Structures are given as C-alpha cells and as structure tokens.
Amino acid sequence: MIIAFACDHGWFPVREKILEHLKNMWHEVIDVWPQNEEPLDDFPDYAKLVCEEILNWKSERGVLVCGTGVGMSIAANKYTWIRAVLAYNPEIAKISRSHNDANVICFGARTMSIDDVLSSLDAFLETEFLWGKYERRNEKIDCLC
C-alpha cells in the first residue's frame, strides 16, 4: 500500500519509528514533511499535502501527527472525499476503517505512546471496509457538503 505521511514539529523525535514501522510492513511511504524540525510549522499545511496525495491518486491512505491529533483531523476533514479519524486506540482505528472507510488516520504526539500509535496504525492498515449499509451511510456523509 502507498501511504502519505506528515507530522508537525511535535512528533519529530519519533517520526522515524513510524516510518520504519511502515516500511517494515512493506508499505511504500510518501513522506511530505520537509525533513527538519521547524517549531514554527503549521499542521494544516501538512494535512493539505497528505490529502492532496490521496485525492490525486498518488497514495491510498494517509497518516498525520500533531500535538493532539485533533488539529490534523479537523484540517484533513475539510477536504471532500477525505475521511480522517483521530484513532486513540486500535478498536477506534479498526471501526473507522470497517464502518466509515476512513482513509486518513491522525495521532497525537502529546496524548499517545508510540506503542499505541503503532498498534492503532496496524489495525487501520489491516482492516477492510465492510460496504453494505456502511456504504449507504458514507454516501450520505459525502452529500453533506
């Protein structure tokens, strides 16, 4: 799977662990982050870059990380066809995929351990969408804008 990834300065110290984990799972990663720690960066800029990768069919899913994950999920959900979820545990990650067809997962650097992030990421990437009644519900969501 091709995955777009970005984080703001808040997650810089452990970003390599996430990237290494994804690569060890044989995923191709498009890292849209500028590769340096910049405390004045703005998370909406990175959410935009990841969402554009998905909307331009360059990646299948996205991973976004900021201090709490809330800002990234709000920013990403501004884009039509993006379904971003703040997944604070594997169960939320799994249900967001199976029921909501989420295509972007968001994490909080200050609110989650790296172990929780990686287990939630695994659940998100390994779970398929269930279709059926969930497809109908997602179509209704798409018409809200």
C-alpha positions as CSV (number, residue, x, y, z in Angstrom):
1,M,0.0,0.0,0.0
2,I,1.2,3.5,-0.7
3,I,0.8,5.8,2.3
4,A,1.3,9.5,2.6
5,F,2.8,10.7,5.9
6,A,3.3,14.0,7.6
7,C,3.8,15.4,11.1
8,D,4.5,18.8,12.6
9,H,7.4,19.5,14.9
10,G,5.6,18.0,17.9
11,W,6.3,14.4,16.7
12,F,9.7,14.9,15.2
13,P,11.6,12.7,17.7
14,V,9.6,9.6,16.9
15,R,8.7,10.1,13.3
16,E,11.4,7.7,12.2
17,K,9.9,4.9,14.3
18,I,6.6,5.3,12.4
19,L,8.3,5.4,9.0
20,E,10.4,2.4,9.8
21,H,7.4,0.5,11.0
22,L,5.5,1.2,7.8
23,K,8.5,0.2,5.7
24,N,8.9,-3.0,7.7
25,M,5.3,-3.8,6.8
26,W,6.3,-3.5,3.2
27,H,4.4,-0.2,2.6
28,E,5.7,2.5,0.3
29,V,5.7,5.8,2.1
30,I,5.4,9.3,0.6
31,D,6.9,11.5,3.3
32,V,5.7,15.0,2.5
33,W,7.4,16.5,5.6
34,P,10.3,18.9,4.9
35,Q,12.7,16.6,6.8
36,N,13.7,19.1,9.6
37,E,12.4,20.2,12.9
38,E,10.8,23.6,12.5
39,P,8.9,24.8,15.6
40,L,7.0,27.4,13.5
41,D,5.5,24.9,11.1
42,D,1.7,24.8,10.8
43,F,-0.1,21.5,10.8
44,P,-2.8,22.5,8.3
45,D,-0.1,22.8,5.6
46,Y,0.9,19.1,6.2
47,A,-2.7,17.9,6.3
48,K,-3.2,19.6,2.9
49,L,-0.1,17.8,1.4
50,V,-1.2,14.4,2.6
51,C,-4.8,14.9,1.5
52,E,-3.7,16.1,-2.0
53,E,-1.6,12.9,-2.3
54,I,-4.8,10.8,-1.7
55,L,-7.1,13.0,-3.8
56,N,-4.6,12.9,-6.7
57,W,-4.4,9.1,-6.5
58,K,-0.8,9.0,-5.5
59,S,-1.4,7.3,-2.2
60,E,-4.2,5.1,-0.8
61,R,-4.2,6.3,2.8
62,G,-2.6,9.0,4.9
63,V,-1.0,9.3,8.4
64,L,-1.0,12.7,10.1
65,V,0.5,13.5,13.5
66,C,0.4,16.7,15.5
67,G,0.3,17.5,19.3
68,T,-3.1,16.0,20.0
69,G,-4.2,14.8,16.5
70,V,-7.3,17.0,16.8
71,G,-6.0,19.8,14.6
72,M,-4.8,17.4,11.9
73,S,-8.1,15.6,11.8
74,I,-10.1,18.8,11.6
75,A,-7.9,20.1,8.8
76,A,-8.0,16.9,6.8
77,N,-11.8,16.6,7.1
78,K,-12.2,19.9,5.3
79,Y,-11.4,18.0,2.0
80,T,-14.2,16.3,0.1
81,W,-13.6,12.5,-0.1
82,I,-11.2,12.6,2.9
83,R,-12.4,10.7,6.0
84,A,-9.9,11.4,8.7
85,V,-10.1,9.8,12.1
86,L,-8.4,10.6,15.4
87,A,-7.7,7.0,16.4
88,Y,-6.5,6.8,20.0
89,N,-6.7,3.0,20.2
90,P,-6.8,0.0,17.8
91,E,-10.5,-0.5,18.2
92,I,-11.3,3.0,17.0
93,A,-8.8,2.6,14.1
94,K,-10.5,-0.7,13.1
95,I,-14.1,0.6,13.3
96,S,-13.1,3.8,11.4
97,R,-12.0,1.6,8.5
98,S,-14.6,-1.1,8.6
99,H,-17.7,1.2,9.1
100,N,-16.6,4.6,7.9
101,D,-14.0,3.8,5.2
102,A,-11.6,6.3,6.8
103,N,-8.6,6.9,4.6
104,V,-6.5,9.2,6.9
105,I,-5.5,8.3,10.5
106,C,-4.4,11.0,12.9
107,F,-2.4,10.7,16.1
108,G,-1.5,12.9,19.0
109,A,2.2,13.3,19.9
110,R,1.4,14.5,23.4
111,T,-1.5,12.2,24.1
112,M,-0.4,8.8,22.8
113,S,2.6,6.5,23.4
114,I,4.5,5.2,20.3
115,D,3.2,1.7,21.1
116,D,-0.4,2.9,21.0
117,V,0.3,4.7,17.7
118,L,1.8,1.6,16.1
119,S,-0.9,-0.8,17.2
120,S,-3.6,1.6,16.1
121,L,-1.8,2.1,12.8
122,D,-1.6,-1.6,12.2
123,A,-5.3,-2.0,12.9
124,F,-6.1,0.8,10.5
125,L,-4.0,-0.6,7.6
126,E,-5.1,-4.2,8.1
127,T,-8.9,-3.6,8.2
128,E,-11.1,-3.5,5.1
129,F,-14.3,-1.6,4.6
130,L,-17.4,-3.6,5.1
131,W,-19.6,-2.0,2.4
132,G,-23.3,-2.7,2.6
133,K,-25.2,-0.4,4.9
134,Y,-21.9,1.4,5.7
135,E,-21.6,2.5,2.0
136,R,-25.0,4.0,2.1
137,R,-24.2,6.0,5.2
138,N,-20.9,7.2,3.8
139,E,-22.7,8.4,0.7
140,K,-25.0,10.4,2.9
141,I,-21.9,12.0,4.6
142,D,-20.5,12.9,1.2
143,C,-23.7,14.8,0.3
144,L,-23.5,17.0,3.4
145,C,-21.1,19.5,1.9
